[in-house]
Amino acid sequence: MERHHGMDWLRIGAFALLILYHIGMVFVPWDFHVKTAHPIPWVAIPMMAANSWRLMLLFVISGYASRALLSKGTKLGHFMATRSTRLLIPLIFGVAAVVPVQPWIELAVKYHYPHGFGWFWLHDYFGFHRLHGIGLPTWQHLWFVGYLWCYTLALTVMIALGGWLRAQRAFDWVFGTVLIVIVPIAWLLAVDMLLPGARETHDPLHDSVAHLHYFPGFLFGFALARSEAAMATIGRWWKPAGVVALLAYAVVAAIEWRWPGNTMPAHPWGVTFATARVVQGWCSVIALIGIADRYWNTDTPWRRTLTEAVFPFYIVHQTIIVLVEYWLLPLHAAPLVEFAVLVPATVAGCWAFYLIGREVGWLRPLIGLKRRAKGAML
């Protein structure tokens, strides 16, 4: 299986968009760890452009990458051990050392928590209790890494039990047609109908709606990586899917504009909104994979660096965003000024975290990078 550079670029772009999205969370009227003093309702409109597909795309790409790793001839046990090392070590490090400042700031801003960060980290953070409804310790945005490990474990068990070849043939037969667009949309709509009003909790034991969305997406990416029929179908249908995604987004944006924030749309616009989000989300995934396959499957000197950097960026980015906004709050700056500071500060902080971490041998596995080969210079 040859490396698909287009999927690398798509992963890089998806994580870059995720960082920008989390910066946007400071300004939109939705709940977040720390907010600008004057949230802006219309910011929800551009946020909705990515809200419905950003996480699904990341799980699809992760499944695709898992198949690429296995296709190198790696034995199943070694594959799971390697993935565990690359995911669980950064997860544990992130929960212990990177994430804690986020709940401390949230408690300080929203609930006037009286203690400094050091006291909080030593006395409250590892208390395995709830403080003003916030479970401590917490993984915050790193839930994605935990879920990815769980899905990788489930996939490994499924492969070990056998029958994957038949499943791959069934995938090729079904998704080698326009059903590659229709069936996932039908599945996602059925999940929403079976679990009406359900919201993601990021508690792996009580998060049915997330698992029913993202685990099939992960498996889809895994099977897609070795399906010429499905990739060819995406090549035929990504343009119509892109048009449908734009039309569905127009419906989502119009309803959000008419009923902003937590305002409940009148019947039947609530159902229309939920349906349009599902259609927009999956059609966007198909369109983006098609674009990556058609136009981005080329290598450049920056591709390898950025491919390596995205995981460290992901680990640290939200902590930087929350911390910088916390420092900005006393200045009472205009939202545009805060945004102009947050973007370069977050990018600079992420680069510093990666560039320093990659040069220090013992830090590399903590931020999700492979250990250097013996004899390599630090």
SERO-4910 file (N, C-alpha, C, O; in steps of 0.05 Angstrom, whole numbers):
BEGIN
 pado doro    nc1    nc2    nc3   cac1   cac2   cac3    cc1    cc2    cc3    oc1    oc2    oc3
  Met    A     17    -24      0      0      0      0     18     25      0     33     29     19
  Glu    A     16     41    -21     32     65    -23     21     87     -5     -3     88      0
  Arg    A     38    104      5     30    126     22     13    145      6     21    153    -16
  His    A     -9    153     16    -27    172      3    -22    200     15    -32    206     37
  His    A     -6    216      1      1    242     11    -23    260     14    -24    279     30
  Gly    A    -43    256     -3    -67    272     -1    -81    268     25    -92    288     36
  Met    A    -81    244     36    -93    240     63    -76    253     84    -87    261    105
  Asp    A    -50    253     80    -33    268     99    -40    297    100    -44    309    121
  Trp    A    -43    310     76    -50    338     75    -78    343     87    -83    363     99
  Leu    A    -96    324     82   -123    327     93   -122    326    123   -137    341    137
  Arg    A   -106    308    135   -103    306    164    -91    332    175   -100    343    195
  Ile    A    -71    343    161    -59    368    170    -79    390    169    -81    406    188
  Gly    A    -94    392    148   -114    413    145   -137    410    166   -146    430    177
  Ala    A   -144    385    172   -166    380    191   -158    389    219   -173    401    233
  Phe    A   -133    383    226   -123    392    253   -119    422    254   -124    434    275
  Ala    A   -110    434    232   -107    463    232   -135    477    235   -137    496    250
  Leu    A   -154    466    222   -181    477    224   -192    473    252   -206    490    263
  Leu    A   -185    450    265   -194    445    292   -183    466    311   -197    475    329
  Ile    A   -158    473    308   -146    494    325   -161    520    321   -167    534    341
  Leu    A   -166    528    296   -180    552    291   -209    551    302   -219    571    312
  Tyr    A   -221    528    300   -248    524    311   -248    528    341   -266    541    352
  His    A   -229    518    355   -228    521    384   -222    550    392   -230    559    413
  Ile    A   -207    564    375   -204    593    380   -231    607    377   -238    624    393
  Gly    A   -247    598    357   -273    609    353   -292    604    377   -310    620    382
  Met    A   -287    582    391   -304    576    415   -303    598    436   -321    600    452
  Val    A   -281    614    436   -279    636    455   -300    657    449   -308    671    468
  Phe    A   -307    660    424   -324    683    416   -353    676    410   -370    693    411
  Val    A   -359    651    405   -386    643    399   -402    640    425   -390    635    446
  Pro    A   -428    644    425   -443    642    450   -447    614    462   -463    611    480
  Trp    A   -433    594    452   -434    567    463   -416    565    487   -398    581    491
  Asp    A   -421    544    503   -406    541    528   -377    533    521   -371    517    503
  Phe    A   -358    545    536   -329    539    533   -316    545    560   -328    557    577
  His    A   -291    537    563   -277    539    588   -273    569    596   -275    575    620
  Val    A   -268    585    577   -265    614    582   -275    629    557   -271    620    535
  Lys    A   -290    651    562   -303    665    540   -294    694    540   -287    706    560
  Thr    A   -296    706    516   -293    735    514   -316    748    530   -337    736    533
  Ala    A   -312    772    538   -332    786    555   -357    792    539   -379    795    551
  His    A   -355    793    512   -378    799    496   -380    780    472   -371    787    450
  Pro    A   -391    756    476   -393    736    454   -410    748    431   -427    765    435
  Ile    A   -404    738    407   -416    749    383   -433    728    370   -423    708    361
  Pro    A   -460    731    370   -478    710    360   -472    702    331   -474    678    325
  Trp    A   -465    720    313   -462    713    285   -437    695    280   -435    682    259
  Val    A   -419    693    299   -395    676    296   -404    647    293   -390    630    282
  Ala    A   -428    640    304   -438    613    301   -442    605    272   -440    581    265
  Ile    A   -447    624    254   -452    618    226   -427    605    213   -429    584    202
  Pro    A   -403    618    213   -380    605    202   -371    580    218   -360    561    206
  Met    A   -377    580    244   -370    555    259   -386    532    249   -376    509    249
  Met    A   -411    537    242   -428    515    232   -418    503    205   -426    481    198
  Ala    A   -401    518    191   -390    507    166   -374    482    171   -371    465    153
  Ala    A   -361    480    194   -345    456    200   -355    439    223   -346    416    226
  Asn    A   -374    449    238   -383    435    262   -393    407    257   -388    390    274
  Ser    A   -405    402    234   -419    376    230   -400    354    219   -407    331    219
  Trp    A   -376    362    210   -359    341    198   -330    340    208   -316    321    201
  Arg    A   -321    360    224   -293    361    231   -284    336    246   -262    326    240
  Leu    A   -299    327    265   -291    304    281   -294    278    266   -278    260    267
  Met    A   -316    275    251   -320    251    234   -297    248    215   -287    226    211
  Leu    A   -288    270    202   -266    268    184   -241    258    197   -226    242    186
  Leu    A   -236    268    222   -212    259    236   -212    229    242   -192    216    241
  Phe    A   -236    219    250   -238    190    255   -235    174    230   -223    152    230
  Val    A   -246    183    208   -243    169    182   -214    168    174   -203    147    166
  Ile    A   -200    191    176   -171    192    170   -155    174    188   -136    161    179
  Ser    A   -162    173    214   -148    156    233   -152    126    226   -133    111    228
  Gly    A   -176    119    217   -180     91    208   -163     85    184   -152     63    181
  Tyr    A   -162    104    165   -146    101    141   -117     97    148   -103     79    137
  Ala    A   -107    113    166    -79    111    175    -73     85    189    -51     74    186
  Ser    A    -92     75    204    -88     49    217    -85     26    197    -68      9    201
  Arg    A   -100     27    176    -97      7    155    -70      9    141    -58    -11    134
  Ala    A    -61     34    137    -35     38    125    -13     25    142      6     14    131
  Leu    A    -15     28    168      5     17    186      5    -14    185     26    -27    184
  Leu    A    -19    -26    185    -21    -55    183    -12    -65    157     -2    -88    155
  Ser    A    -15    -50    136     -7    -59    109     23    -60    105     32    -71     85
  Lys    A     38    -50    124     67    -52    123     77    -79    131    101    -84    131
  Gly    A     59    -97    138     67   -124    147     69   -126    177     79   -147    187
  Thr    A     61   -106    191     63   -106    220     44   -128    231     21   -130    223
  Lys    A     54   -144    250     37   -164    263     16   -150    280     21   -128    291
  Leu    A     -7   -163    284    -29   -150    298    -22   -142    326    -29   -120    335
  Gly    A     -8   -160    341     -1   -153    368     18   -130    370     16   -112    387
  His    A     38   -129    351     57   -107    351     43    -81    343     49    -60    354
  Phe    A     23    -83    325      8    -60    317     -6    -48    341     -5    -23    345
  Met    A    -20    -64    357    -35    -54    380    -16    -43    401    -21    -23    414
  Ala    A      7    -57    405     26    -47    425     38    -20    416     41     -2    433
  Thr    A     44    -17    390     55      8    380     34     31    383     41     53    391
  Arg    A      9     25    375    -11     46    377    -17     53    406    -22     77    412
  Ser    A    -15     34    424    -19     40    452      2     59    462     -3     78    477
  Thr    A     27     53    454     49     70    463     46     99    452     50    118    466
  Arg    A     38    101    426     37    127    414     12    143    423     12    167    421
  Leu    A     -8    129    433    -33    143    442    -35    146    472    -41    168    482
  Leu    A    -29    125    487    -34    126    516    -13    142    531    -20    156    550
  Ile    A     12    141    523     32    156    537     27    187    534     27    201    554
  Pro    A     22    197    510     14    226    508    -12    232    522    -15    254    533
  Leu    A    -31    213    522    -56    218    536    -51    222    566    -61    240    578
  Ile    A    -36    203    578    -30    205    607    -15    231    613    -21    245    632
  Phe    A      5    236    597     21    261    600      3    286    598      5    304    614
  Gly    A    -14    285    578    -31    308    573    -50    313    596    -54    336    605
  Val    A    -63    291    606    -81    293    628    -67    303    653    -79    319    669
  Ala    A    -43    294    658    -28    301    682    -15    329    681    -14    343    702
  Ala    A     -5    337    658     12    361    657      3    383    638      9    406    642
  Val    A    -12    376    617    -20    396    597    -48    407    602    -53    431    601
  Val    A    -67    389    608    -95    397    611   -102    412    637   -119    429    636
  Pro    A    -89    406    660    -99    417    686   -104    447    687   -122    455    701
  Val    A    -90    463    672    -94    491    673   -122    499    662   -133    519    670
  Gln    A   -133    482    645   -159    489    633   -182    488    654   -196    508    657
  Pro    A   -185    466    670   -206    467    690   -200    487    712   -219    498    723
  Trp    A   -175    492    718   -169    513    739   -179    540    729   -191    555    745
  Ile    A   -174    547    704   -183    573    694   -213    573    693   -225    594    700
  Glu    A   -226    552    684   -255    551    683   -267    555    711   -286    570    714
  Leu    A   -256    542    730   -266    545    758   -261    573    768   -278    584    782
  Ala    A   -238    585    761   -232    612    770   -251    633    757   -260    651    771
  Val    A   -256    629    731   -272    649    717   -301    646    723   -315    666    728
  Lys    A   -311    622    723   -340    617    726   -349    615    755   -372    623    761
  Tyr    A   -332    604    772   -341    598    799   -323    611    821   -326    605    844
  His    A   -305    629    812   -289    645    831   -273    626    850   -271    631    874
  Tyr    A   -261    606    838   -244    587    853   -222    603    867   -208    619    854
  Pro    A   -218    600    893   -201    618    908   -171    612    908   -155    629    916
  His    A   -163    589    898   -135    581    901   -120    584    874   -132    585    853
  Gly    A    -93    586    876    -77    588    853    -74    561    839    -83    540    850
  Phe    A    -60    561    816    -58    536    801    -43    514    816    -50    491    815
  Gly    A    -21    522    829     -5    502    843    -21    488    864    -19    463    867
  Trp    A    -36    502    880    -53    490    901    -74    472    888    -79    450    898
  Phe    A    -86    482    866   -106    466    852    -95    440    842   -107    419    846
  Trp    A    -71    440    830    -59    416    818    -51    396    840    -54    372    836
  Leu    A    -42    406    862    -33    389    884    -55    378    901    -53    355    911
  His    A    -77    393    904    -98    385    924   -124    378    912   -138    360    922
  Asp    A   -132    390    889   -159    385    879   -159    369    853   -177    352    849
  Tyr    A   -139    374    835   -141    362    808   -142    332    809   -157    320    794
  Phe    A   -126    319    825   -124    290    826   -142    278    848   -137    256    858
  Gly    A   -163    293    855   -180    284    877   -201    264    868   -215    253    886
  Phe    A   -204    259    842   -224    240    832   -252    247    844   -265    230    857
  His    A   -260    272    840   -285    281    849   -296    302    830   -283    308    810
  Arg    A   -319    313    836   -330    335    819   -329    361    834   -337    362    858
  Leu    A   -320    382    821   -319    408    832   -335    427    815   -327    433    792
  His    A   -358    436    825   -376    453    810   -384    439    784   -386    452    763
  Gly    A   -388    413    785   -397    398    762   -375    389    743   -380    374    724
  Ile    A   -350    397    749   -328    389    731   -314    365    744   -303    367    766
  Gly    A   -314    343    729   -300    319    739   -270    322    738   -259    330    718
  Leu    A   -257    315    760   -228    318    762   -215    291    770   -226    277    787
  Pro    A   -192    283    758   -179    297    735   -196    294    710   -215    278    709
  Thr    A   -188    308    689   -204    308    664   -185    306    640   -162    314    641
  Trp    A   -196    297    618   -180    296    593   -188    318    574   -175    321    553
  Gln    A   -209    333    579   -217    356    562   -217    348    533   -229    328    525
  His    A   -202    363    516   -202    358    487   -188    332    480   -190    322    458
  Leu    A   -172    320    499   -158    296    493   -176    271    493   -166    249    490
  Trp    A   -202    275    497   -220    253    494   -217    239    467   -221    215    465
  Phe    A   -211    254    446   -208    243    420   -186    221    420   -189    200    407
  Val    A   -164    226    434   -142    207    435   -151    182    450   -145    159    441
  Gly    A   -166    185    472   -176    162    487   -196    146    470   -194    121    470
  Tyr    A   -213    159    456   -232    144    439   -218    130    416   -225    108    409
  Leu    A   -198    143    405   -183    131    383   -169    105    393   -169     86    378
  Trp    A   -159    106    417   -146     81    427   -168     59    431   -163     36    425
  Cys    A   -190     66    442   -212     47    446   -221     35    419   -225     10    418
  Tyr    A   -224     51    399   -232     41    373   -210     24    360   -216      4    347
  Thr    A   -185     31    365   -163     14    355   -163    -13    368   -158    -33    355
  Leu    A   -168    -14    394   -170    -39    409   -192    -56    398   -189    -80    393
  Ala    A   -216    -44    394   -239    -58    384   -233    -69    356   -241    -91    349
  Leu    A   -220    -53    339   -213    -62    312   -194    -86    313   -197   -105    298
  Thr    A   -174    -84    331   -155   -106    333   -169   -132    341   -163   -153    330
  Val    A   -188   -131    360   -203   -154    368   -219   -165    344   -220   -189    340
  Met    A   -232   -147    329   -248   -156    306   -231   -170    285   -239   -191    274
  Ile    A   -207   -160    280   -190   -172    260   -180   -200    270   -179   -219    255
  Ala    A   -174   -201    297   -165   -226    308   -186   -247    307   -179   -271    304
  Leu    A   -211   -240    308   -233   -259    307   -238   -269    279   -252   -289    275
  Gly    A   -226   -256    259   -228   -266    231   -253   -254    218   -270   -241    230
  Gly    A   -255   -259    192   -278   -250    176   -274   -223    164   -292   -213    151
  Trp    A   -250   -211    168   -247   -184    158   -246   -184    127   -255   -164    115
  Leu    A   -236   -205    115   -234   -206     86   -262   -205     74   -267   -191     54
  Arg    A   -281   -220     86   -309   -220     76   -321   -192     81   -336   -182     64
  Ala    A   -314   -180    103   -325   -153    109   -314   -133     88   -328   -115     80
  Gln    A   -289   -136     81   -277   -118     61   -291   -122     34   -296   -102     20
  Arg    A   -297   -146     26   -311   -151      1   -338   -139      1   -347   -127    -18
  Ala    A   -352   -141     24   -379   -129     27   -377    -99     25   -394    -86     12
  Phe    A   -356    -88     38   -352    -59     36   -348    -50      7   -361    -31     -2
  Asp    A   -331    -64     -7   -326    -57    -35   -351    -59    -52   -356    -42    -69
  Trp    A   -367    -79    -46   -392    -83    -62   -412    -60    -56   -425    -50    -75
  Val    A   -416    -54    -31   -436    -34    -24   -426     -6    -30   -440     10    -43
  Phe    A   -401      1    -22   -392     28    -25   -377     33    -51   -365     54    -54
  Gly    A   -378     14    -69   -368     19    -96   -389     31   -113   -386     33   -138
  Thr    A   -411     40   -101   -433     53   -115   -440     79   -101   -426     87    -81
  Val    A   -460     93   -110   -469    118    -98   -478    114    -69   -483    133    -55
  Leu    A   -481     89    -61   -489     83    -33   -468     93    -14   -473     95     10
  Ile    A   -444     99    -23   -423    109     -6   -431    136      6   -421    145     27
  Val    A   -449    150     -8   -460    175      2   -486    170     18   -490    182     39
  Ile    A   -503    152      7   -530    149     18   -530    133     44   -543    142     64
  Val    A   -516    110     45   -518     93     69   -508    106     94   -522    105    114
  Pro    A   -484    119     94   -476    133    119   -495    154    128   -500    158    152
  Ile    A   -507    169    110   -526    190    117   -550    177    130   -560    186    151
  Ala    A   -560    155    119   -583    141    130   -576    130    158   -593    131    176
  Trp    A   -552    120    162   -543    110    188   -543    132    209   -554    129    231
  Leu    A   -531    154    202   -529    177    221   -556    188    228   -561    196    250
  Leu    A   -574    190    208   -601    199    214   -616    179    232   -630    187    249
  Ala    A   -612    153    227   -625    133    244   -615    135    273   -630    132    291
  Val    A   -589    140    276   -578    143    303   -591    166    317   -598    165    341
  Asp    A   -594    188    303   -606    212    315   -635    208    321   -645    219    341
  Met    A   -649    191    305   -677    185    311   -679    166    335   -698    169    351
  Leu    A   -661    147    337   -662    128    359   -654    141    386   -663    133    407
  Leu    A   -637    162    384   -627    176    408   -634    205    406   -616    222    405
  Pro    A   -659    212    405   -667    240    401   -657    258    424   -661    251    448
  Gly    A   -645    280    417   -636    299    437   -610    291    451   -601    305    468
  Ala    A   -598    268    444   -574    258    457   -550    276    450   -548    285    427
  Arg    A   -533    282    469   -510    298    465   -485    282    473   -486    265    491
  Glu    A   -463    288    460   -438    275    467   -430    283    495   -431    306    503
  Thr    A   -420    263    510   -412    268    538   -382    265    541   -370    276    560
  His    A   -369    252    522   -340    246    523   -333    229    548   -310    229    557
  Asp    A   -353    215    558   -350    194    578   -353    168    563   -375    161    555
  Pro    A   -331    153    559   -332    129    542   -353    109    550   -362     93    533
  Leu    A   -361    108    575   -381     88    584   -409     98    581   -428     83    584
  His    A   -413    124    575   -440    135    573   -440    155    550   -447    179    554
  Asp    A   -433    146    527   -432    164    504   -440    149    478   -426    148    459
  Ser    A   -464    138    480   -473    121    457   -474    136    431   -466    125    411
  Val    A   -484    161    432   -487    175    406   -460    180    393   -458    179    369
  Ala    A   -439    186    409   -412    190    397   -401    164    385   -391    164    363
  His    A   -404    142    400   -393    117    391   -408    107    365   -395     97    347
  Leu    A   -434    112    364   -449    103    341   -443    121    316   -449    113    294
  His    A   -432    144    321   -424    162    299   -395    155    291   -389    150    267
  Tyr    A   -377    156    310   -348    157    304   -336    129    299   -317    127    283
  Phe    A   -345    109    313   -333     82    309   -338     72    281   -320     62    268
  Pro    A   -363     74    271   -367     67    242   -351     84    224   -341     74    203
  Gly    A   -347    110    230   -330    127    213   -301    117    213   -288    117    192
  Phe    A   -291    109    236   -264     97    238   -262     72    222   -242     68    207
  Leu    A   -282     54    224   -282     30    208   -284     36    178   -271     22    162
  Phe    A   -299     56    171   -302     64    143   -274     72    132   -267     63    110
  Gly    A   -260     88    147   -233     96    138   -214     73    135   -198     72    117
  Phe    A   -216     54    154   -199     30    154   -204     14    128   -185      6    115
  Ala    A   -229     10    122   -236     -6     98   -230     10     72   -222     -2     52
  Leu    A   -235     36     73   -230     53     49   -201     52     40   -196     53     16
  Ala    A   -183     49     59   -154     49     52   -146     27     33   -127     30     18
  Arg    A   -161      5     32   -155    -17     14   -178    -23     -6   -181    -45    -15
  Ser    A   -194     -2    -12   -217     -6    -29   -214     11    -54   -221     35    -53
  Glu    A   -204      0    -76   -203     15   -101   -230     23   -111   -234     44   -123
  Ala    A   -250      5   -107   -277     10   -116   -289     35   -102   -301     52   -115
  Ala    A   -285     36    -75   -296     59    -60   -282     85    -67   -295    105    -70
  Met    A   -256     84    -70   -241    108    -78   -249    118   -105   -251    142   -111
  Ala    A   -253     99   -123   -262    106   -150   -290    119   -149   -295    138   -164
  Thr    A   -307    109   -132   -334    120   -130   -333    148   -118   -347    166   -127
  Ile    A   -315    152    -98   -312    179    -88   -302    198   -110   -310    221   -111
  Gly    A   -284    188   -127   -275    204   -149   -297    212   -168   -295    234   -180
  Arg    A   -318    196   -170   -340    203   -188   -361    221   -174   -374    237   -187
  Trp    A   -363    219   -148   -385    232   -134   -377    255   -116   -395    267   -104
  Trp    A   -351    261   -113   -344    282    -94   -354    309   -102   -361    326    -85
  Lys    A   -355    315   -127   -365    342   -136   -395    345   -129   -402    365   -117
  Pro    A   -413    326   -138   -441    328   -129   -444    329    -99   -461    344    -88
  Ala    A   -428    313    -85   -429    313    -56   -422    341    -45   -434    350    -25
  Gly    A   -402    353    -56   -394    380    -48   -416    400    -52   -420    418    -35
  Val    A   -430    399    -74   -452    417    -79   -474    413    -59   -485    432    -48
  Val    A   -481    387    -54   -502    381    -34   -493    391     -6   -510    402      9
  Ala    A   -468    388      1   -458    398     27   -461    428     29   -469    438     50
  Leu    A   -456    443      8   -459    472      9   -488    480     11   -495    498     26
  Leu    A   -506    466     -3   -534    472     -1   -545    466     27   -561    481     38
  Ala    A   -536    443     38   -545    436     65   -534    456     86   -548    463    105
  Tyr    A   -510    465     82   -499    485    100   -515    511     98   -519    525    118
  Ala    A   -524    518     74   -540    542     71   -566    540     88   -574    560    100
  Val    A   -578    516     89   -601    512    106   -594    515    135   -608    528    150
  Val    A   -572    502    143   -563    504    171   -558    533    179   -567    541    201
  Ala    A   -544    547    162   -537    575    169   -562    593    171   -564    610    188
  Ala    A   -581    588    152   -606    604    153   -622    599    178   -632    618    190
  Ile    A   -624    574    187   -639    568    211   -624    579    236   -637    589    254
  Glu    A   -598    577    236   -582    587    258   -585    618    260   -587    629    281
  Trp    A   -586    631    237   -590    660    236   -617    668    247   -620    688    261
  Arg    A   -638    652    239   -665    658    248   -669    652    278   -683    666    292
  Trp    A   -658    630    287   -661    621    315   -632    618    327   -623    595    329
  Pro    A   -619    640    334   -591    638    343   -588    626    370   -607    624    386
  Gly    A   -564    616    376   -557    606    403   -574    582    411   -577    563    396
  Asn    A   -585    584    435   -601    562    446   -631    565    441   -647    550    452
  Thr    A   -638    584    424   -666    588    416   -676    563    401   -663    554    382
  Met    A   -698    552    409   -709    528    396   -724    536    370   -743    552    372
  Pro    A   -717    525    347   -732    531    322   -760    520    324   -766    500    337
  Ala    A   -779    534    310   -806    525    309   -808    500    291   -791    496    274
  His    A   -828    484    296   -833    460    280   -840    469    252   -856    487    248
  Pro    A   -829    456    231   -811    432    230   -782    439    227   -766    422    219
  Trp    A   -774    464    234   -747    473    228   -726    460    245   -703    458    237
  Gly    A   -733    451    269   -714    436    285   -705    410    272   -681    404    271
  Val    A   -724    395    262   -718    370    248   -703    376    222   -684    362    215
  Thr    A   -711    397    208   -697    405    184   -668    412    189   -650    404    174
  Phe    A   -663    426    211   -636    434    219   -619    409    224   -597    407    214
  Ala    A   -630    390    240   -615    366    247   -609    349    222   -587    339    219
  Thr    A   -628    347    204   -625    331    180   -604    344    162   -587    331    151
  Ala    A   -606    371    159   -587    385    141   -558    382    152   -540    381    136
  Arg    A   -555    382    179   -528    380    190   -516    352    183   -493    350    177
  Val    A   -533    331    185   -523    305    178   -515    303    149   -493    293    142
  Val    A   -532    313    131   -526    313    102   -501    329     97   -483    321     82
  Gln    A   -500    353    108   -476    370    104   -451    356    114   -430    357    100
  Gly    A   -453    343    137   -429    331    149   -417    309    132   -394    309    125
  Trp    A   -434    289    124   -423    266    109   -415    274     80   -395    265     70
  Cys    A   -431    291     68   -424    300     41   -398    316     41   -383    315     21
  Ser    A   -393    331     62   -368    345     64   -344    326     67   -323    330     55
  Val    A   -348    304     82   -327    284     85   -320    272     57   -297    270     50
  Ile    A   -340    264     42   -336    253     16   -322    273     -3   -304    266    -17
  Ala    A   -332    298     -2   -320    318    -20   -291    323    -13   -275    326    -31
  Leu    A   -285    325     13   -257    331     21   -238    307     14   -216    312      6
  Ile    A   -248    283     18   -231    260     10   -226    261    -20   -204    255    -30
  Gly    A   -247    267    -35   -244    269    -64   -225    290    -73   -208    286    -91
  Ile    A   -226    313    -60   -207    335    -66   -179    327    -59   -160    332    -75
  Ala    A   -175    314    -35   -149    305    -27   -137    285    -47   -113    286    -53
  Asp    A   -154    267    -57   -145    246    -75   -138    258   -103   -119    250   -116
  Arg    A   -154    277   -111   -151    289   -138   -129    309   -139   -114    310   -159
  Tyr    A   -126    326   -119   -108    349   -121    -85    350   -102    -65    363   -107
  Trp    A    -87    335    -79    -67    339    -58    -48    315    -55    -32    315    -36
  Asn    A    -49    295    -73    -33    271    -69     -5    276    -81      4    261    -98
  Thr    A      8    296    -70     36    303    -78     52    308    -53     41    316    -32
  Asp    A     78    304    -55     95    308    -31    110    334    -34    117    343    -56
  Thr    A    117    346    -11    134    370    -10    152    367     14    146    350     32
  Pro    A    173    383     16    191    381     40    176    386     66    184    376     87
  Trp    A    155    403     65    141    410     90    121    388     99    113    388    122
  Arg    A    114    370     81     94    350     88    102    333    111     86    328    129
  Arg    A    127    323    111    135    305    133    136    320    160    127    309    180
  Thr    A    146    344    160    147    360    185    119    365    196    114    361    220
  Leu    A    101    374    179     74    380    188     59    355    196     44    356    215
  Thr    A     64    333    182     51    308    190     59    299    218     43    290    233
  Glu    A     85    303    224     95    297    251     85    317    272     80    309    295
  Ala    A     82    342    264     76    363    283     47    363    292     41    374    314
  Val    A     28    353    276      0    357    282     -8    345    309    -26    356    323
  Phe    A      3    322    317     -5    310    342      4    327    366    -12    332    384
  Pro    A     30    335    367     37    353    389     21    379    389     14    389    410
  Phe    A     15    390    365     -2    414    363    -29    408    377    -39    425    392
  Tyr    A    -40    385    370    -66    379    381    -65    376    412    -83    386    425
  Ile    A    -44    364    422    -42    360    451    -43    386    466    -56    389    487
  Val    A    -29    407    456    -24    431    472    -42    454    464    -45    473    479
  His    A    -55    454    440    -67    478    429    -89    490    447    -90    514    451
  Gln    A   -106    473    458   -129    484    473   -120    496    499   -131    516    508
  Thr    A   -100    484    512    -89    496    536    -78    524    530    -82    542    546
  Ile    A    -64    527    508    -53    554    501    -76    573    496    -75    596    506
  Ile    A    -97    565    482   -120    582    476   -133    592    502   -137    616    506
  Val    A   -138    573    520   -152    580    546   -134    598    563   -143    617    575
  Leu    A   -108    592    564    -90    608    580    -87    636    569    -88    655    585
  Val    A    -83    639    543    -80    666    531   -105    682    535   -103    706    541
  Glu    A   -128    671    531   -153    686    534   -157    694    563   -166    716    569
  Tyr    A   -149    677    582   -150    683    610   -132    708    616   -140    725    632
  Trp    A   -109    709    604    -91    732    608   -103    757    595    -98    780    604
  Leu    A   -118    754    573   -130    777    559   -154    789    572   -160    813    569
  Leu    A   -168    773    588   -194    782    599   -191    808    615   -207    826    612
  Pro    A   -171    811    633   -169    836    648   -164    861    631   -169    883    641
  Leu    A   -156    857    606   -150    880    589   -175    892    577   -175    914    567
  His    A   -197    877    577   -223    886    566   -220    895    537   -231    915    529
  Ala    A   -204    879    522   -200    886    494   -224    878    477   -240    861    485
  Ala    A   -226    890    454   -248    883    435   -244    855    425   -221    846    423
  Pro    A   -265    841    419   -262    813    409   -243    811    385   -228    791    383
  Leu    A   -244    830    367   -226    829    344   -197    830    352   -180    817    341
  Val    A   -191    846    372   -164    848    382   -156    822    396   -133    812    392
  Glu    A   -174    810    411   -168    785    424   -163    763    403   -144    747    406
  Phe    A   -179    763    382   -175    743    361   -148    747    348   -134    728    342
  Ala    A   -140    772    343   -115    778    330    -91    770    347    -70    765    337
  Val    A    -95    769    374    -74    759    392    -75    729    394    -53    716    394
  Leu    A    -98    717    396   -101    689    401    -89    672    378    -76    652    383
  Val    A    -94    680    354    -86    663    331    -55    661    330    -45    638    330
  Pro    A    -40    683    329    -11    680    328      1    668    353     20    653    353
  Ala    A    -11    675    377     -1    664    402     -4    634    403     14    620    412
  Thr    A    -27    624    394    -32    595    394    -13    581    374     -2    560    381
  Val    A    -10    592    351      8    580    331     36    579    341     50    559    339
  Ala    A     45    602    352     72    603    363     77    584    386     97    571    387
  Gly    A     57    582    404     59    564    426     60    535    418     75    519    429
  Cys    A     44    528    398     44    501    388     71    494    375     82    472    379
  Trp    A     82    512    359    108    507    346    130    504    367    147    487    365
  Ala    A    129    521    388    150    519    409    148    492    423    168    480    428
  Phe    A    124    483    429    119    458    443    130    435    426    143    417    436
  Tyr    A    125    436    400    135    415    382    165    416    377    179    396    379
  Leu    A    176    440    371    204    442    364    222    435    388    243    423    385
  Ile    A    213    443    412    229    436    436    226    406    442    246    393    447
  Gly    A    202    397    442    197    369    449    210    349    430    219    328    439
  Arg    A    212    356    404    223    336    386    253    334    389    265    314    380
  Glu    A    266    354    401    295    353    404    304    340    430    328    334    433
  Val    A    286    336    448    293    324    474    283    295    475    259    290    474
  Gly    A    302    276    475    295    248    472    273    238    490    255    225    481
  Trp    A    274    244    516    254    233    534    227    247    532    207    236    541
  Leu    A    227    271    519    201    285    515    186    274    491    161    277    490
  Arg    A    200    263    472    187    256    447    163    237    451    142    244    440
  Pro    A    165    215    465    141    198    468    119    212    484     96    205    480
  Leu    A    126    231    501    105    245    517     88    263    499     65    268    506
  Ile    A     99    272    477     83    290    460     74    275    434     66    288    415
  Gly    A     76    249    434     65    233    412     84    228    389     75    220    368
  Leu    A    110    232    393    130    227    372    145    201    377    147    192    400
  Lys    A    154    189    355    170    164    358    197    170    371    208    192    369
  Arg    A    207    150    386    234    153    397    254    154    374    250    142    354
  Arg    A    275    170    379    296    171    359    311    144    358    314    130    378
  Ala    A    320    137    335    337    113    332    363    117    348    373    139    350
  Lys    A    373     95    359    398     96    374    420    107    357    424    100    334
  Gly    A    435    125    370    457    138    355    449    164    342    466    179    333
  Ala    A    422    170    341    414    195    329    421    218    348    420    215    372
  Met    A    427    241    336    434    264    352    409    276    365    387    276    354
  Leu    A    412    285    390    390    299    404    388    327    394    371    342    403
***
